[in-house]
Amino acid sequence: AFNFPAWGLAEKAACSLLAGMPVLSKPATSTALMTHALVEAVAPIMPEGTLSLLCGRVGDLLDHVEWSDVIAFTGSADTGDKIRQHPQVLQSGAAVNIEADSLNAMILDSDAEDATYDAFIRHAHTEITQKSGQKCTAVRRLLVPRDRLDEVVEDLSERFGRTTVGDPTLDGVTMGPLSTLSQKTAALEGLAALQGHAKVVYGGPDGLLRAAEGADLTNGAFVTPTLLQTEGPCDADSPVHNLEVFGPVSTIIPFDGSAAEAVQQVRHGRGCLVSAIYADDRRFLQETILGLAAWNGRLVVIDEQVAEK
């Protein structure tokens, strides 16, 4: 994945090498230089033939896949589907492991105490703006009780308004650009698709950025931190539950405050890398934890005691 050019190789190579299998790594072209530097650093200690690197286009590589090969891919769902459906991959029966889009979620309970609520706002802002939203664990859906909806929108908007974008090497910059201009285009296209199902309550494609000195907002790959809001819970086939905008974009989904409805909405995302629950009511925590454990790789639970530490 372009956003983890070193870790992406390392985590897959480690498993393969321990299993006695050589590795051919194909990093994303836009960030291949970092992967190349990693391979260059470890090459002197690697036995010959155990680690190879391909930078650039794959060409007809998949045409040569055999039954004994394993394909491990991290990236977009569209590319993952192309790999799965490749004729030679299907014919050979090669093992395929895909880690693709994840519509991660954060849930706020109506009765969350002040410290727990503050942690929700603080963490939501971080998860949306950190790495400009370009990480697989970034939050994409915010489940907010209707009775706290206005409060959440106001407080998150205030934090976004204090977010300064620009060159990350400059003092005072708190959010940088997306990795490439093509990623900016993809993010704006995804945002446009979401706008057919949710309204923008902060930011948007025409939102004004608070820029740092030296930032070229016109020609750079900058995207405004953006918050959307649906009218209410969405059906399972809604883009809100199926389309990941890989940028600083998240959607608020108002719900009736019950754990059952929050769990149902998160499940519509067909599995998440991580979801977080912000609550102090033990029954709400129990119901959401038990309801979501099988749909998440990791659950983060924040109550007043945790939030204050």
Rosetta blueprint (number, residue, H / E / L):
1 A L
2 F L
3 N L
4 F L
5 P L
6 A L
7 W H
8 G H
9 L H
10 A H
11 E H
12 K H
13 A H
14 A H
15 C H
16 S H
17 L H
18 L H
19 A L
20 G L
21 M L
22 P L
23 V E
24 L E
25 S E
26 K L
27 P L
28 A L
29 T H
30 S H
31 T H
32 A H
33 L H
34 M H
35 T H
36 H H
37 A H
38 L H
39 V H
40 E H
41 A H
42 V H
43 A H
44 P H
45 I H
46 M L
47 P L
48 E L
49 G L
50 T L
51 L E
52 S E
53 L E
54 L L
55 C L
56 G L
57 R L
58 V L
59 G L
60 D L
61 L H
62 L H
63 D H
64 H H
65 V L
66 E L
67 W L
68 S L
69 D L
70 V E
71 I E
72 A E
73 F E
74 T E
75 G L
76 S L
77 A H
78 D H
79 T H
80 G H
81 D H
82 K H
83 I H
84 R H
85 Q L
86 H L
87 P H
88 Q H
89 V H
90 L H
91 Q H
92 S H
93 G L
94 A L
95 A E
96 V E
97 N E
98 I E
99 E E
100 A L
101 D L
102 S L
103 L L
104 N E
105 A E
106 M E
107 I E
108 L E
109 D L
110 S L
111 D L
112 A L
113 E L
114 D H
115 A H
116 T H
117 Y H
118 D H
119 A H
120 F H
121 I H
122 R H
123 H H
124 A H
125 H H
126 T H
127 E H
128 I H
129 T H
130 Q H
131 K H
132 S H
133 G H
134 Q L
135 K L
136 C L
137 T L
138 A L
139 V E
140 R E
141 R E
142 L E
143 L E
144 V E
145 P E
146 R H
147 D H
148 R H
149 L H
150 D H
151 E H
152 V H
153 V H
154 E H
155 D H
156 L H
157 S H
158 E H
159 R H
160 F H
161 G H
162 R L
163 T L
164 T E
165 V E
166 G L
167 D L
168 P L
169 T L
170 L L
171 D L
172 G L
173 V L
174 T L
175 M E
176 G L
177 P L
178 L L
179 S L
180 T L
181 L H
182 S H
183 Q H
184 K H
185 T H
186 A H
187 A H
188 L H
189 E H
190 G H
191 L H
192 A H
193 A H
194 L H
195 Q L
196 G L
197 H L
198 A L
199 K E
200 V E
201 V E
202 Y E
203 G L
204 G L
205 P L
206 D L
207 G L
208 L L
209 L L
210 R E
211 A E
212 A L
213 E L
214 G L
215 A L
216 D L
217 L L
218 T L
219 N L
220 G L
221 A L
222 F L
223 V L
224 T L
225 P L
226 T E
227 L E
228 L E
229 Q E
230 T L
231 E L
232 G L
233 P L
234 C L
235 D L
236 A L
237 D L
238 S L
239 P H
240 V H
241 H H
242 N H
243 L L
244 E L
245 V L
246 F L
247 G L
248 P L
249 V E
250 S E
251 T E
252 I E
253 I E
254 P E
255 F E
256 D L
257 G L
258 S L
259 A H
260 A H
261 E H
262 A H
263 V H
264 Q H
265 Q H
266 V H
267 R H
268 H L
269 G L
270 R L
271 G L
272 C E
273 L E
274 V E
275 S E
276 A E
277 I E
278 Y E
279 A L
280 D L
281 D L
282 R H
283 R H
284 F H
285 L H
286 Q H
287 E H
288 T H
289 I H
290 L H
291 G H
292 L H
293 A H
294 A H
295 W H
296 N E
297 G E
298 R E
299 L E
300 V E
301 V E
302 I E
303 D L
304 E H
305 Q H
306 V H
307 A H
308 E L
309 K L
